[in-house]
Amino acid sequence: MTTTKQSRGNGQAANHDNDAMREYAELAQERYAQAQESLAEFDKTARRFIHEHPIASLAGALAAGYFVGRIASKR
């Protein structure tokens, strides 16, 4: 009888683990979809800004490249 009870207990634990994994997978899919939406919105906003302000965008990119280069060259 002990073996039967243990088998049932292990089966229930396995089902619980499967349910938990399914929940985590669904949550991960939701978070991934939210991240995709956020990145798509950011991309749209960035493209619009670059289109409306090309000189400021170029100056910002050059400044960022300069500072990254300075930081990287110190190592």
URWO-V230377 format. One record per residue. RES is the residue in three letters. NEAR is the number of other ideal C-beta (glycine too) atoms within 8 Angstrom. Layout:
res->RES near->NEAR
res->RES near->NEAR
This chain:
res->MET near->4
res->THR near->5
res->THR near->6
res->THR near->7
res->LYS near->8
res->GLN near->8
res->SER near->8
res->ARG near->8
res->GLY near->8
res->ASN near->8
res->GLY near->8
res->GLN near->8
res->ALA near->8
res->ALA near->8
res->ASN near->8
res->HIS near->8
res->ASP near->8
res->ASN near->8
res->ASP near->8
res->ALA near->8
res->MET near->8
res->ARG near->8
res->GLU near->8
res->TYR near->8
res->ALA near->8
res->GLU near->8
res->LEU near->8
res->ALA near->8
res->GLN near->8
res->GLU near->8
res->ARG near->8
res->TYR near->8
res->ALA near->8
res->GLN near->8
res->ALA near->8
res->GLN near->8
res->GLU near->8
res->SER near->8
res->LEU near->8
res->ALA near->8
res->GLU near->8
res->PHE near->8
res->ASP near->8
res->LYS near->8
res->THR near->8
res->ALA near->8
res->ARG near->8
res->ARG near->8
res->PHE near->9
res->ILE near->9
res->HIS near->7
res->GLU near->5
res->HIS near->8
res->PRO near->7
res->ILE near->6
res->ALA near->7
res->SER near->10
res->LEU near->8
res->ALA near->8
res->GLY near->8
res->ALA near->8
res->LEU near->8
res->ALA near->8
res->ALA near->8
res->GLY near->8
res->TYR near->8
res->PHE near->8
res->VAL near->8
res->GLY near->8
res->ARG near->8
res->ILE near->8
res->ALA near->7
res->SER near->6
res->LYS near->5
res->ARG near->4
